[in-house]
Amino acid sequence: MKVYNSLTGKKEKFVPHVKDEVRMYVCGLTVQNYSHLGHVRGAINYDVIRRYLRYKGYQVKYIQNFTDINEKIVARAEEEGLKPMELANKYAEAYIDDLKNLNVEMPDYFCRVSDNIPEIIEMIETLVERGHAYEAEGSVYFSVESFEDYGMLSGRKLEEMEAGSRVEVDASKRHPLDFALWKSYEEKPNWESPWGPGWPGWHIECSAMSLKYLDGKLDIHGGGTDLIFPHHENEIAQSEAYTGESPFVKYWLHNGTVDMSGEKMSKSTGNFYTTRELLEEFSANEIRYYILTKHYRSPIDFSFEELKNSRKSLKKLLNTAEELDNLLDKNEEIDQDDRLFLQEEFVDKLKAHRQEFGEAMDDDFNTARGMAVIHNLASDINSFINSEDFELGRNTRQLLREARKLLGKLAEIMGLKLEVAGPELESGKFAELVDYVVKLREEAREEKNFELADRIRDDLQKMGIEIKDTPRGPEWKLRSSDNDGS
């Protein structure tokens, strides 16, 4: 397996610190508002990466953070008439709900800045003692000139950054690009520190918490491409200056942005749809499908039309899963099936698709190719069960179980739900009644009374019961609503 490491700018063989274990930290949300597609795109991408690593046999420890105190949170809280921590809790809980509604597995731990102030202060004190940071007017700044490799992640030289810097001049800084580790703040909420009351700077929180919760051994650090500079650049500088060890992270992974009309979705510009708004019109399956048909490193130019097309493509996969389930639910089967040539060919195709999926995901978690493999698998399943030579014998039934298991497993890695959970009405007396009506339609067709047969089909269609004529005879199902992708 190879992953693209933003630090080196190339794909590298994936070898974690500890065999069969992966320690993964992903930058989370500043909880000042509801999440939007740009936020949950990263959550979905790293959720799939985590799922695939587990599929490969790794034990994965996954940590994500909440920035629950800063100037924006204080300002937003004042607008909403809440205390800053009340506002942070409100939107942290809302984000967790959004993730659950998108079938994103929860991290092993959500760490919050407000719960880790002692660790952050200890890290800052050490950086000051080692000459990498200095106090000025109650705040503490990291000295970028003290870290020789500053700029290694973004590929920039300090002199070039200084020349082109648009950083507002701050007389208390020794260098324009020095960044705050601790910010002086007199009003509540604040915390006491050796430099006076205040709260942590943005960058230091991720370093302190990732080192704490992952025991200083980070295999993967994820986040959006917009975080490469300055956030992740600063994380590297302060973390390696603190530990004296390099590298701070083995593999830096960065997902692309979600753009609207060429601009990044952003709360500050207001050009975004909240996750909740999208979930009112689209299912979790559809949103995930839309995101995962793009490579995680590629930017997405948001399109409602493309999101609607995802519904149609996803429906094909759901139909295949449902057809397999219907066949496997049938009690009747012939005593034996002798279509061995058809079965052997199908077995080979199943093996090939499993291998192709692994090759796609082993190539820097290429979900776009992986999704194409799932569609090809579904297409081959449909060809197999709808062929003229198909017979539902004991061997064939076992093959269908294997096919359904494989389709379900690959979909599960993508976080897609292909379980077709029909209403309870599909069983019992209701099912018997529909079977009886379908049988009457077949009798009408045999008697060439096509007008009656068509009227029965159309009337059932109006009731939400869809009949499909197959080589195995007519099959029916309750039709789901158009936007039901889950």
N, C-alpha and C positions, 0 to 999 in steps of 0.2 A: 504494500500500500504506500502511495506517495501523496504528500500534501504540499500545497503551495505555501511557502513560508515568506511572509511579507518582509521579514528581516533580511533574507538573502536574495529575495526576488526570483526564486526558482522553486521547482518541485523537488522535494527531498524525501527519501525513504523515511517512513514513520517508525521511530524507535523511541518509546517512552522511557522515562528514568528507571522505572521498575517494570520488569517483564509482566505482561498481562494486566497491568494497571495503568489507567489514564487519569491524570488530574487536570481538570478543566475549569477555567474561570472565564466568565463572560460578563462584560460591562452591562449593567442593567439601566434602569430608568431613574431620571430625576423626577420624583413623584410630585408634580405640580399641576397635572392635568390628566385627562384620559389618554390612553395610548392610541397611536395611529398606525397605519400599515407599515410605515418606515420602522417603527419600533418592533412590531410583531414579526416582521420579515426576518430579522435577526434571530428572534426567539425560535421561530419555526426552523430556520436553517440549522441552528446549533442543536435543536431538539433531534433533528434527523441525523446529524453527525453523531450525537450521543447514542441514538438507537442503533446506528450501523456499527459503531465501535463495540457495542454489547453483542450484536449479531456475530461479530468477528471473534468474540470470546474474551474481550477485555472487561475488566471491572472498572467502571467509570465513576469517579467522584466529581460532581458537577456543582459549582458554586456560582451564584449570581448576586449582585449587590443592588441596593437601593440607596441613592443619594437622597437623604430625607431632611437635609438642612442646607440652605444656601440663600442668597439674596432673592432669587426668583421665587422661592417657596414663601419667604417672608412677605414679599409684595403680593403674591397671589392670595395668601391667607387673609391679608388685610382686605382685598377685594371681596372675598367671600364671607368675611365676618367670622373667620375661624382662627384659632391659635395655629401657629405653624406646624406643630406636631400633629394636631387634629387633621389639618389639610393633608399632610404627608401620609398619615394612616388611611385616610379616605381614598386617596388615589393609588396607594400601594395595594390595598384590598381590591380596588377596581381592576388594576392590572392583573392581579392573580386570577380574578374571575375571567378576564379576557383570555388569559392563557388556557384556563381550563375549558372554556367554550371553544377554543381552537384545537383542542385535543393535544396540547403541549404538556408533556410530563413536567411536574414540578422539580426544580433543582433539589439537590440534597439539602441545601441550606440557602435561604435568602438572608444575606448579612446586611445590616443597616449601619450607616455611619454613626448614628446616635448611640448605638450599642457597643461601639468599639473605640471610644475616645481615649481610654488609657493606652491602648496599643499604638494609636496614632501619635499621641504625645511622646511616648517612649521612642518611637522611630525618629521623630523630629529632634528630640534631645540628642540622640546618637549622631545624627547628621550634623548638628551644630558642633558637637564635641570633635568630630573628625574634620572639621573645616569645610564641609560641603554646604553649610547653611549659616545664615546670620540673622540676628534679631534687629528690627528697626521699628521704633515707635509702636511696640506691642505686637507687631506682626513678625513672622519669620519667613525668609525667602531662601529658596535653593539657588546656589551659585552655579550657573551653567558652565562658567569658565573652569570650575573645579573638577568637572567631569570630562575627561579627554575625549571620550567617544560620543559626546552629545551630537545628535543628528544621525546616528547610525540607522535608525528605523526609517526615517523619512528620506534618507539619502541627501541631506542638506549639510553644508558646512556652516559653522557658527558665524564666520565672517560674512558669508552671503546672506544669512538670515538677518544679521544685524543691519546690513546695508539696506535690505529691502523691508525692514521691520516697520509695521504699522502699529506696533504696540504703543499705547499711550504712555508718554513719559511720566515716570513716577520718581520723584526726587529721592525717595527712601531706598530705591533699588541701586545696586552697584552696576548692573548691566540691564539693558532694556528687556532682555528675554528671561531674566530671573523670574521665577514664579513662586507664588505664595504657598507655603506649607501650612501656615497658621495665619488666620485673619483676625485682627483686633476688632472686637465688636462688643460695645458696652451694654446694649439692651438685651433683654431676654427674647428668645432662648440663647444662652451662651454657656460655655463651660470654662472653669478655671484652669489655668495653665501656668507654667513657670514664667510666661511672658505677659500674663494678664488675661482677662476674660476674652473669649472669642470662639471661633469654631474652625475646623480644618479647611484647608484649601481643597479644591476638587481632586487634584491628581493623587495626593498622598493617601486618600482613603482607599483607593483600589490596591495600592501597593501593600499597605498595612494589612488589609483584610485578606487578600489573596495569599500573602505569606503566612498569615495566621492559620487560615482554614485549610490550606493545602500543604502545610508543613514545609514551606519554602521550596517545594519542588513542583513547578508548573510545567506541564507538558504542552497544553494548549491554552492560549489566551485569545479570546474572541471579542469581536466588536465590529462596528461599522467602519467603512473606509474613512469617514469623516473624523474618526478618533485617532487616526495614525499620528497626526500632528495637530495640536501639541500634546494631547492627553497621553497617548501611549509612549510617545517619545520621552515625556517627562517621567512616566512610570519607570521606564528602563533606567534612566539616569539616577533617580532617587533610590530605587531598589538595589541596584548594583553598588551604589555608593554606600548604602547601609549594610549590605551583607558582605561586601568585598568579593563576591563571587559573580561569575559570568558564564553562561547567559542567565538572566532572570527568568526567561521563558524559552523553551526549546522551539516551539512553533507558534508564530503569530498568524492568526487567521482573521481575515477581514471581509465581511459581506458588503456587497454593493448597496447603494442608496436606492430608495424608491422616489422617483421624480414625478412631478406634475408639470407639464408644459416646459420640460427642460430644467426645472428647478427642484432641488431636494425638498421632500416633504418636511415641513418644519413648523413647530408651534409658534416660533417667533414671527414667521411670515404669514401664518394663518392658512397656508395652502395645503390642507390635509383633510382627510375624512377619518373620524375616530373609528377604532376597531368596532365599537358598539354599533355605529351607524352602518358599517358594512355587514355586520352579522344580522342586521334586520332584513337585509335583502339576499344575502348569500350564506350558504352553509359553511361550517368549518371545513368540510371536505373540499368545497369549491375554492375557498381562499387558499388553503394549503396547496391544492393542485396548481392553481395559478402561479403561486410563488415558486413551487418546486420544478416547474417546467423551464425555469431559468437557472443557469449555474449560479451558485451562491455569490461568486465574486463579481458577477455582471450587474450593472445597474438595471433597474426596471423603470420603464416609462409607463406610469399607471394608465390603464385603459379600462373603462367600464365594459366596453365591447369585448375586449379580450377576456375579461373576467366572466362575462356571460358565455363566451365560447367554451370556457373551462367546464361549465355546467354540462354542455353537450358531450364533450369528450369523456368526462367523468361518468356520465350516464351509460356509456358503452361498457365501462368496466363493471358498473353495478349490475347491468343486464346480464353480463357473462357470469358473474358470481351468483345471481339469482337463478339463472338457468341451470348451473351446476347443482345448486342446492335443491332445486326441484327434481332433477334427475336422481340425486342421491336419496331423496325422500321416497322415491317410488319403491314399492314392495316387489313388483313383478320383475323378473329377469329370466332370460332363457337359461336352460340347463347348462349350456356350454357355448362359448363363442370361439369361432375358428378364424377370425380375421387377424391372425397373428402379425401379418405384414403391416397392417394399419396400427396395431398396438406398438410394435417395435419402433416404427417411425415416430409415433407420438412420444414415446419414452425418450428417444434421442432429442426431440425438440424441447422437452421439459429440462433435460440436463443442460442443453445449450443455453436456454434462457437463464437458468440459475447462474451459469458461468458468466454469461454476458453482463448480467446485473452486477455481479461481484467485480468484474473488470471495470465497469463504469464507475462504481462507487469507490473502488480502490484508486481511481485516477482523480484524486483531489475531490472526492465526494460529488461526482458529477450527477446530480439528481435529474438533470434534463435528459441525459442518456438513459439513466435508470428508469425514468418514467416511460421512455420510448420502448424499453425492453418489456415493461409490464403490459403495454398495449399490444406488443407483438405476441406475448404469451397469451393474452386474451383472444387475439385473432386466431391463433393456432388452436386454442381450445374450442372456439366456435366452429372452426372448419372440421375438427374431429367429430364433435357431437352432431353436426348437421350433415355429415357425409352420408351418401346412400349406403355405404357399407357398414355404418355404425350399428352395433347390436349391444344391448345392455346386459352383458353376461357378468359372471363373477370376476373375471380378470379385468374387464372394462371398468366395472364399478370401482375396483381398487385403484385403477389408473386415474379415474375421475377424482377419487379422494386425494391422491397425490397432487393432482393438478390444482384442486381447490386449496389444499394446504399451501402449495407454493405461491399461488396467487394471493392468498391471505397474508402470508409471511412477508412478501415483498411490499405489499400495500401497508402492512403494519410498520415496516421500517420507515416508510414515508409518512406514517401517522395518519393514513387514510383508513376509514372504516368501510369495509365492504360487506359487513354483515347486513343482510336484508331482513330487518325485523318487521315483519308484516303484522297487522292487527290480529287480535285473538280471533276475530271473525273468520279468518282464513282456515280455521280448523272447525271441527264439529259439524253441527247441522247446516251451518251456512255453506261450508265447503261442499257438503253432500248435495245441497240444493243447486249450487252453481254447476257442479258436475252433471247433474240431471239435465239442466237447461242446455249445457254444452252438448250433451249426448243427443238431445232433441234436434239441435242444429245440425249435427252430423247426419242424423237420419233424414232430415230435410234435404241435405246436399246429396245424399245417396239416391233420393227419389227425384233429384234434379229440380227440386223446389227451391231455386236459388234466391227467389224474392223473399221467402220466409227465412231462409238461412241468414241472408244479409240483414234482415230486420232484427232478428235475434242478436246478431253480432253488434249492430248499431245501438240497440237498446241497452245491451250490457255495457257498451262503451260509455253511454251517457251516465250510467250508474257508477262509473269508475272501475269497471271490470274489463280488462283488456284480454282479447283472445288472440293467440298467435298460432298459425298453422305451421307445423313442423313435419319433417319426415317421419317423426314418431307419432304423429297425430296432433290434435289440437291441445294447446296448453293455455291456461289462464292465470292471471295475477291481478291483484288490486293495484291500480295505477296510482303512483305517488304524485304529489303536487310538483309543478315544474321546477320549483326552486329547492326541492328536497334532495340534497346531495349527500345526506348523512344517513 
